[in-house]
Amino acid sequence: MKKVLIVDDEPAVLFALSEALADRRRGVKVATAANGQEAVAILESEKVDVVVTDLRMPEMDGFELLAWLRRGLPHLPVIVMTAFVTETAARLDGAPEVLEKPFDVGELKRKVWDLMRQSVKGRVENISLSSFLQLLELERKTCTLTVTSSDHSGRLFFRNGRLVGAGTEGLEGSEAALEIVTWEHADVEISDVCPLDGPELAGGLRYLLLEGMRLKDEEERHAPRPLGIGQETDAAIEALLSPELGTGAVREPEDPRAAESVREALEQGRALEGSLATLLVETATGNLIAAAIGARGIEVEVAAAATAELARLKPRVEQRIGLKDRFEEVLLTSARRYYLLRPVGTDRRMFLLLVLDRARANLTAAQEGLAAIERALSGKTRA
């Protein structure tokens, strides 16, 4: 039996969503809470599979609940309901599922069932600090955050959603904020008071987040990589930077009759959130047939050859474990990337490789999008 916890201070919303999500046939039960305190009491005493929460509530709001979940139940999937979703907020870096009020209840049901069916792990744990800060800005929250990571500690001050101050060891203001937003695996504690009432920090939150990401990427690019078993394969998969192609470049089949249809299909991959590249690869040889690149240039031949080895092993794995049907997809996950492989057509002579930025990607949407590309290509790649 699966259990969904709905957290909202409006009784009518709790009743409506409880009626919609409870499903005896699917084995889904619903528990409700009017605020974060009630939710925590339930979470400490019962097993819950998915949390659906509002952000604005009395006693203990949704932000405090999210912070508690990060510390206490970091693997619990979360869906956030808010009336203030914008196009930017919908693409929050590593955020949980976000639904804008009012929303289609059917869409919520699909998201909840999908999370339970996939047994998604790490949702709350992977709500990045930047996502949490953007939610605070979006909801115009006044609060103080105490952020800790390893042996570091700092504070961020928000007034009406504006970042008005920051402090950490030896640093204040924007310098401290830049330091804090680059911390990984940060724990967050939130207090509904802000002792500061000054102007917003120079550049605002979004600038500081982007600058922090730039500094972090720069540091990682210059960090030495330890040698070890399998480094060549890992390097081949991760070798994404190349000056040969720019953003939006598409490599096509030499056959002009197939080029246009293949390009149209692969272009769908560029529209997927977090997409870095969509490759069409020959399974037997690892030769690249076509590539649509959605971010910086990619050393596509190397990535194609490396993942083709895995694609060739897939039938053997299916046979060894006695599957009656074939794997539809293979997912590789690294600290920063998703690599999603999907065979094309019934003969499996080719496969698609979708490379995603893990922090920005919606994996469910990517899987659906890749399946759509496969369907589009199945009748177009036999020349």
N, C-alpha and C positions, 0 to 999 in steps of 0.2 A: 504494500500500500504506500503510495506516494503522498506527501503532504506539502501544500502550498500555504505560505503565511502572507496575508495581505495586511499592510499597515497603512492606515489612513484615518484622519480625524473626522471624516464625514460619514455618518451612519448609512446614508443612502448609497454611498459608493461601496462601502464594505458589503452591504446586502447584495447589491447588483453583481459585484464581482464574485462573491461567494456562490451565488446562484449560477453564474456563468462557468466558473472553473471547476466546481465540484462535479465529479463524473464517476459514478459507481462502476460503470462498465469498464472504464480505463483504470479503475483503482486509484482515483485521485480524491483526497480529502482536503478541506480548507480550514485553516485557523485564521482568526482575525485579531487585530490589535489596533487601538485608537491612537497610539503614540509609540515612540521608541522604547519607553520603559516597559510597557506591556509586551512589546515584541521581544525584548531581552528576556523577560520572565518566561515566555513560551520557549524561546530558543535554548534556554538553560535547562529546561525540563523535558522537551520533546525533540524528536528528530524531524527536521524540516529539510525538504529537498530544494525548494526555490522560495526566495523572498521577493515580494512585489511591494514596493514602498513609495509613498509620497515623500516629498522633501519638507514641506511646510506643515508642521504639527506642533501642538503645545507640549509642555513637559520635557520631552526629549525628541528632537526633530530628526528628519531623515539623514542629515549630515552626521549627527552624533551617532546614529545607528550604523551608518556606513563605517565610521571610524571604529566603532566597537566590533563590527564584523571583521574588519581588517586584522584586529588583534586576536579576537576570540574564535572566529570561524572563517579563516581566510579562503577556504575552498568552496564556500557556499555561493551558488549562482544568485545574482540579484538583477531585478528589473526595476528601474526608477521611473516613476510617473511624475511629470512636471508640466506646468502650463506655460513654460518659458523656453521651450526648445527652439533654437534657431538652426539655420543650416550649419553654422560653425559648431554649435553644441552637439548636433547629431553626429559629428565626426570626431568627438572627443577622443583624445589619445588614450587608448586602453580602457575606456570607460565601460561600465556595464551597459546592458540594453537600456535604451532611453525611449520612453513613449510620451508623446505630447498630448496633453489633455485639451479637448476631449479626443478620445481615440476609439478606434474600432475594437470592440471586445473580441471579435474573431481574431484580430491580429495579436492581441494579448494571449489568447488561448494557444495560438500557434507557437508563439515564442516560449510560453511556459512548457508546453508539451515537447518542444524541440530541445529545450534545456534538459528536461528530465530524460528524454530518450537518449540523448548523447552522453549523459552523465558528465556534463561539462565540469571541469575542475579549474580552480585558480581564478575564477571570475573576480571575486572581491580582492583577492591577493594581487591581481593584475590591474586593478583600478589604479593607474599611475597617479602620482602626486599632482601632476599637471592637470589631469582630468578632474580630480577633486577640487583643485583651485578654480578651474573654469566653471564648475557647477556652483561654487560659492559666488563667483562673479555673476553668473546667469540669474541666480535667485536673489541677488542683492543682499547677501547675508552680512550681518555685523557679528564679528567673532574674533577670537584669538586662537591660532593654531600653534600647538607645541609639537614640533616635528623632530623625531629622533631617528638616527640611522647609524648602526654600529656604535662608535664612541662619540658621534657628533650629536649636537642638539641645537635647535634654533626655534625662533618664533616668528610667525607671520601675522600681521594685523590687518583685518578687513573691516571697512566701514561702508555699509550699503553696497557691498560688492566690489569696492575699490581697495586695492592693496595700498595701504597708507603707511606701512612701516614693516621693518624686518630687522632681526638681530640674531647673530650667532657669535661664536668665539672670535672676538677681536674685530668683528665687522658689523656695520650698521647700514640701513637703507638699502639701496639697489644692489650694492656689492654683496650684502648678506643674502638678499633674495636670490641673486644669481647662484650663490653657493648652495643654498638650500634646495632649489628646484632641480639640481642635478643629482641629488642623492637618490640611491636605489634602495629598494626594500624598506622604505621609510614607514615608521609608525606615526599615527596622527592622533592627537588628543585635541578636543575642541571645547572652547568655553564661549558662552554667548555674551561676552563683553569685549569691548575694545577700548583700552585706555587712551588711545591716540585719536586725534581729530584733525590731523593735518592734511595737506594735499596728497594726491595720489603720487606714488613713486614715479620717477622720470621714465617715460615710455609706456607706462601701464603694464598690466599683467601679461598681455599677449606678447609684447615685445620682450619682456624678461624671460618668458617661457621659450620663445624662439631663440633668443640669444643663449639661453642655458643649453638648449639642444645642440646649437652650433658648437659651443665650447666642449660639450661632452663628446660629440662626434669627432671633433678635432683631436681631443685627447686619446680617444680609442684608436683613431687611425695611426697615431704615432706610437702607440703602446706595442712593445715587442711581443710576439706570439711564441709561446714555448713549443719546442719540438716534441712530437710524440707520435704514437701509433695512429694511423689514419689521418694524419694531417694533410696528406696530399689530396685525399678525397674531400675532406672538409674544405680545403682551400679551393678546390674545383667548384664545389657548390656555392661557396661564398664569394667567388671571384666575380663580382658584379660590376666593377668599375672599368670603363674602357673609354678612351677618347674618340673611338671610331664612330660611334653613333650618338646622336643627341636625343633630347626628349622628343617623344612622338615618332621616332624612326620606326620604319617597318621594313623588314626583309621579306622578299617575296619568292615564290617558286619561279624557276626559270621559264616554265610554261606560261605564256601570257594568257591562255584561256582559263587557267585556274587561279592566276594571281589575284584578280579582282575579288572573286568570291572568298578566297582564303583571307585576304586582307580585311574584308568586311566582317568576317567571323571573328578574327583575332582582335579587331578593334573593340569588340564588346568587352574584352578583358581590361582594356585601359580605363573603362568606366567604373570598374569595381573599386570600392574603397580600399586604399592601401596597396593597390596593384603596382608592382615594379616592372614586371614583364610577363608576357604570355608567349610561350614557345610551342611550336609544333615540331616534333622530333621523330625520326625514323627509329623504331625500336631495335632492329637488328644491328644497325651500324652506329647509332648515336649521332648520325648526321642531322644537321639542322635543316628543316624544310622552310620554315618561315618564323619570324619573330616580330611581335608588336611590343614596343618598349614604352612604358608609361612614366618612367622617371629618368634618372640619369642613365648614361650608356651602360650597356651590359655586355660582358664577354660571353656572348650567347653560345658560341661553339663549345666552350669549356663546360658550361652548365649543362648543355644538352648531352654531351658525351658522358659526364659523370652520372647523371640521373638515368641514362639509358641502361646502365648496368643494373640498377634497381628494378627498372621496368622489365628487364629480361628475366630476373629472378622471380617475379610475381607469379607466373603460372606454376612454377615448381613449389612455391609456398602453398598455393591453393591446393595442389595435389597432396602435399604432405599432410595438411590438416584436414583433408577429406571434405572440402567444401563442395556442395552440390551446385552452387552458383559461383560466379567470379567476383573478385573484389571490384567495386566500381571505382574506388579511388585509393591512393596511398598518400598519407600525410606525413611529412617530415617537419619537425619543429626544432628551431634553434632559439637562442636567447633573443634574437632580433627578427627572425624571419619565419614565415611559413612557406613550405614547398609542397604544392598540391599537384599530384600526378593523376591523370585520367586517360585511359586508353581511348582511342578513336575508332569507331566502327566495330563490326563483329569479328573482323580478322585480326584486330589488335596489331596491325603492322606499324602503327604510329601511336604516339601519345602526346597529350598536352601537358605542359608544365607551367603552372601559375606561380609566380614568385611574389610574395606579399610582405609588406612591412607589418610585422606582428602587432606593433603598438597601435596601428591605425586600422587594421583590417577587421572586417566583420566576417568571421569564418563561415558562418551559415550562409550568408549572402554570396560569399566567394564560391562555396560548393555549388550552390544553385546556378550561379553565373557560369561556372566552368562546365556544368552539365549542359547548359543551353548552348555554349560554344561547341561542345562535342556533337550535339544534335545537328547544329548548323553545318559542321564540317563533315559529318558522316557520309553525306551524299555528294560532297564536293571534292574529296581528295583522292578519288579513284580515277586517274586519267590514263 
